[in-house]
């Protein structure tokens, strides 16, 4: 099998962002949770002294290293791995897996990875594989793959500054140093991707590593990573490099919102209960909305958890200055993203007060998932910051888009999981939802609570 394609810019960014997302479930998190206690038993935490130079109170993790497994127990020769520069900003890695040695009967059925050392400041992540730095938001996010036998994988890496092959005992690591991220807005960003091939296996461990980890620490970490045999398969079954759907753009039929679907204050939109276990069976009534510059009354994030927004406020509690940056998008191969301009563009807060009512005859967990959009020529537009080969981002939002709500608040006794309400039959809940809205579009925004593809269903007019 030979793959000569890789996800486009948006698909690639989505894959990488998912690995570092704080809200989304990691693709291997279920495997991780099932084996969490086993993994934690292999970790010993020791306190380190304060490092003034780095300005962080750090913790070092000393992970008990499994005794080296003799090469004779493995069923394969070493994978062939190499790197080739294929564009000004693109590198391609190639991994050729061998055919299994059918005469070797000692080979373990499954393997899993183990970190023998991690950088200072990093601790095991509570919910996702890998580690986090609670002081600065850094992440080390691993994903383990078992490639098919006799497979040639060609993985194109766009926005790649350069690559390096690093040989460590029993391992070959292909290190991709990503091009500087013009969208990171001063926050910790993903700086390196590492693909570690283990001798005598077809396992490949990928690491997404944030920029606070030095090259020396990264290589020391690679040196101390080992595989150990397990009774249960703990690696995922999804290999994005070999998945045809990962390289195709899925088009959604364009069905637009029309004037007869517009609702306003006092109106109710309904999603009938199907009885099929779906998130439906509720009414939403718009009670009021306002456009403001103040954070007054906004204390929770997009999942309803307490959040400090003081870094976005001035001394009067109003939104600080927002800087909009316009970027000319590169193709990640021969051209890179380039900042074209920066300008001050005021940002406002749209606050909606709505009432959810459970219309099902059973206890219902209802997802709060509104989408804000604007109308241009009678058609809804969600990502209005992007125009042709240009895109924009705002200093207030960082990577987020205005179309996503940033705060939701309701009675804590009615909170389900994340941004879900848990309501009894006939029970209602008052909910406050907040969006950021830039000054250019404040007079033409709408909100829908039922979006499927480009079909926005019934939607509320909340023009500022």
Secondary structure, 3 states (H helix, E strand, C coil): CECCCCCCHHHHHHHHHHHHCCCCCCCCHHHHHHCHHHHHCCEEEEECCCECCCCECCEEEEECCCCCCCHHHCCCCCCEEEEEEEECCEEEEEEECCCCCCCCCCCCCEEEEEECECCCCCEECCCCCCEEECCCCEEEEEEEEECCCCCEEEEEECCEEEEEEEEECCEEEEEEEECCCCCCCCCCCEEEEEEEEECCCCEEEEEEEECCCCHHHHHHHHHCEEEEEECCCCCCCCCHHHCHHHHCCCCCCCCCCCHHHEECCCCEEEECCCCCCCCCCEEEEEEEEEEECECCCCCECCCCCECCCHHHECCCCEECCCEEEEEECCCCCCCCCEEEEEEECCEEEEEEEEEEEECCCCCEEEECCCEEEEEECCEEECCCCCECCEEEEECCCCCCCCCCCCEEECCHHHECCCCEEEECCCCEEEEEEEEEEECCCCCCEEEECCCECCECCCEEECCC
